[in-house]
Amino acid sequence: MAKPNYQFDKRQRELKKNKQQEEKRLKKLARGETAEPSATKPEPSA
């Protein structure tokens, strides 16, 4: 029987976790842009 490759399993879990965090961050960013579009653009002061 082959030995389990724990380092490979750990690396795969880390990659999956990072991918989910990045997707969550992008989702939050997109939600924030659609909710407050005027807050991100400063008004010109003349």
Phi and psi in degrees as GROMACS dihedral restraints (atoms count N, CA, C in turn):
[ dihedral_restraints ]
;  ai    aj    ak    al  type     phi  dphi    fc
    3     4     5     6     1   -77.0    20    10
    4     5     6     7     1   150.0    20    10
    6     7     8     9     1   -76.6    20    10
    7     8     9    10     1   141.9    20    10
    9    10    11    12     1   -68.9    20    10
   10    11    12    13     1   141.5    20    10
   12    13    14    15     1   -98.0    20    10
   13    14    15    16     1    89.8    20    10
   15    16    17    18     1   -67.4    20    10
   16    17    18    19     1   -34.1    20    10
   18    19    20    21     1   -64.8    20    10
   19    20    21    22     1   -41.0    20    10
   21    22    23    24     1   -63.8    20    10
   22    23    24    25     1   -45.0    20    10
   24    25    26    27     1   -60.6    20    10
   25    26    27    28     1   -43.5    20    10
   27    28    29    30     1   -63.6    20    10
   28    29    30    31     1   -43.1    20    10
   30    31    32    33     1   -62.9    20    10
   31    32    33    34     1   -40.1    20    10
   33    34    35    36     1   -65.0    20    10
   34    35    36    37     1   -40.6    20    10
   36    37    38    39     1   -63.0    20    10
   37    38    39    40     1   -42.4    20    10
   39    40    41    42     1   -63.2    20    10
   40    41    42    43     1   -43.2    20    10
   42    43    44    45     1   -63.2    20    10
   43    44    45    46     1   -41.2    20    10
   45    46    47    48     1   -64.1    20    10
   46    47    48    49     1   -43.4    20    10
   48    49    50    51     1   -63.4    20    10
   49    50    51    52     1   -44.6    20    10
   51    52    53    54     1   -64.0    20    10
   52    53    54    55     1   -39.0    20    10
   54    55    56    57     1   -63.6    20    10
   55    56    57    58     1   -43.2    20    10
   57    58    59    60     1   -64.9    20    10
   58    59    60    61     1   -40.3    20    10
   60    61    62    63     1   -64.7    20    10
   61    62    63    64     1   -40.5    20    10
   63    64    65    66     1   -65.0    20    10
   64    65    66    67     1   -42.4    20    10
   66    67    68    69     1   -62.3    20    10
   67    68    69    70     1   -41.2    20    10
   69    70    71    72     1   -64.2    20    10
   70    71    72    73     1   -41.8    20    10
   72    73    74    75     1   -63.4    20    10
   73    74    75    76     1   -43.7    20    10
   75    76    77    78     1   -65.9    20    10
   76    77    78    79     1   -37.4    20    10
   78    79    80    81     1   -64.2    20    10
   79    80    81    82     1   -44.4    20    10
   81    82    83    84     1   -62.4    20    10
   82    83    84    85     1   -43.0    20    10
   84    85    86    87     1   -63.0    20    10
   85    86    87    88     1   -44.3    20    10
   87    88    89    90     1   -65.6    20    10
   88    89    90    91     1   -40.1    20    10
   90    91    92    93     1   -64.5    20    10
   91    92    93    94     1   -40.2    20    10
   93    94    95    96     1   -66.2    20    10
   94    95    96    97     1   -37.5    20    10
   96    97    98    99     1   -68.7    20    10
   97    98    99   100     1   -38.4    20    10
   99   100   101   102     1   -76.2    20    10
  100   101   102   103     1   -28.9    20    10
  102   103   104   105     1   -75.8    20    10
  103   104   105   106     1   -39.4    20    10
  105   106   107   108     1  -131.8    20    10
  106   107   108   109     1    70.3    20    10
  108   109   110   111     1   -71.0    20    10
  109   110   111   112     1   -30.9    20    10
  111   112   113   114     1   -76.4    20    10
  112   113   114   115     1   -23.9    20    10
  114   115   116   117     1   -73.7    20    10
  115   116   117   118     1   -24.4    20    10
  117   118   119   120     1   -85.1    20    10
  118   119   120   121     1   -18.6    20    10
  120   121   122   123     1  -104.2    20    10
  121   122   123   124     1   115.9    20    10
  123   124   125   126     1   -72.6    20    10
  124   125   126   127     1   144.4    20    10
  126   127   128   129     1   -81.7    20    10
  127   128   129   130     1   137.9    20    10
  129   130   131   132     1   -69.5    20    10
  130   131   132   133     1   133.3    20    10
  132   133   134   135     1  -103.5    20    10
  133   134   135   136     1   119.1    20    10
